[in-house]
């Protein structure tokens, strides 16, 4: 686990600074983008630099749920259950933002908010799987039973992550690939570097934001557990 001084002070500050830099790069550093026929695209293309990093961060969040679930079943240490719960709650918010930003981008690019194509469908399924994970946690009152059931669900439900990521490679889709073909404009050199750098900074910013929020939630959950234990001992 990271030191409290890092997670409590340095990490949120670093996340905030990086996020401000990332947003500034999107609106002031990116060059004008051109379509395949050479026309200048409107500013709606900039949402891609939010959408893709948010999607990557949601995958990371659910990977953390998977890993911490495995560690809980292996070691039985309650801290891993707390991490799973915290990462899932934040991951669900990111997964929802993936659907929202993706729909806005689709409307601006293709003229529709939603269509039942592979990437959108599997992204919705991913979101619903982890909503169900959180509902399961709410439905079980016994802490040990809840933690075990949630860990099993967190492991089995993880199959929705690679399914979502690989969906546009497995089935024909209108959605561009996240890597490789997911590019805008035909220029290279400085233009290509600016696109890649902006995307990289935004990915780092959202990952830092995720780490900051999860560390904050884990700290709160631990305090709640300590208070609950203290109340139980005083009975």
Long-range contacts (C-beta under 8 A, 24 or more apart in sequence): 1-79, 2-215, 4-219, 7-211, 7-212, 7-215, 7-216, 7-219, 8-215, 8-216, 8-219, 11-208, 11-211, 11-212, 11-215, 12-212, 12-216, 14-208, 15-205, 15-208, 15-209, 15-211, 15-212, 18-201, 18-204, 18-205, 18-208, 19-205, 19-206, 19-208, 19-209, 21-201, 21-205, 22-49, 22-53, 22-198, 22-201, 22-202, 22-204, 22-205, 22-206, 25-197, 25-198, 25-201, 25-202, 26-50, 26-198, 26-202, 29-194, 29-198, 30-194, 30-195, 30-198, 31-185, 31-187, 31-190, 31-191, 31-194, 33-184, 33-185, 34-185, 34-186, 34-187, 36-186, 41-184, 42-108, 44-104, 44-105, 44-108, 44-109, 45-108, 45-109, 45-184, 47-101, 47-104, 47-105, 47-108, 48-105, 48-182, 48-184, 49-198, 49-199, 49-202, 50-101, 50-202, 51-98, 51-101, 51-102, 51-105, 52-178, 52-182, 52-199, 52-202, 52-203, 53-199, 53-202, 53-203, 53-205, 53-206, 53-207, 54-94, 54-97, 54-98, 54-101, 54-206, 55-98, 55-102, 55-123, 55-178, 56-178, 56-203, 56-206, 56-207, 57-94, 57-203, 57-206, 57-207, 57-209, 57-210, 58-91, 58-94, 58-95, 58-97, 58-98, 58-126, 59-161, 59-164, 59-165, 60-207, 60-210, 61-87, 61-88, 61-90, 61-91, 61-94, 61-95, 61-210, 61-214, 62-87, 62-88, 62-91, 62-95, 62-126, 62-130, 62-157, 62-158, 62-160, 62-161, 63-158, 63-161, 64-91, 64-214, 65-91, 65-130, 65-133, 65-154, 65-158, 66-154, 66-155, 66-158, 66-161, 68-154, 69-150, 69-151, 69-152, 69-153, 69-154, 69-155, 70-151, 70-155, 72-147, 72-148, 72-151, 73-148, 73-151, 73-152, 73-155, 78-143, 78-147, 78-225, 79-222, 80-151, 81-147, 81-150, 81-151, 82-218, 82-221, 82-222, 82-225, 83-214, 83-218, 84-150, 84-151, 84-154, 85-137, 85-150, 85-221, 86-214, 86-217, 86-218, 86-221, 87-214, 88-130, 88-133, 88-134, 88-154, 89-134, 89-217, 90-210, 90-213, 90-214, 90-217, 91-130, 92-127, 92-130, 92-131, 92-134, 94-206, 94-210, 95-123, 95-126, 95-127, 95-130, 96-127, 98-123, 98-127, 99-123, 99-124, 99-127, 110-174, 115-174, 117-173, 117-174, 117-175, 118-167, 118-168, 118-170, 118-171, 118-172, 118-173, 118-175, 119-164, 119-167, 119-168, 119-173, 119-175, 120-175, 121-167, 122-160, 122-163, 122-164, 122-167, 123-164, 125-160, 125-163, 125-164, 126-160, 126-161, 126-163, 126-164, 129-157, 129-160, 130-157, 132-157, 133-157
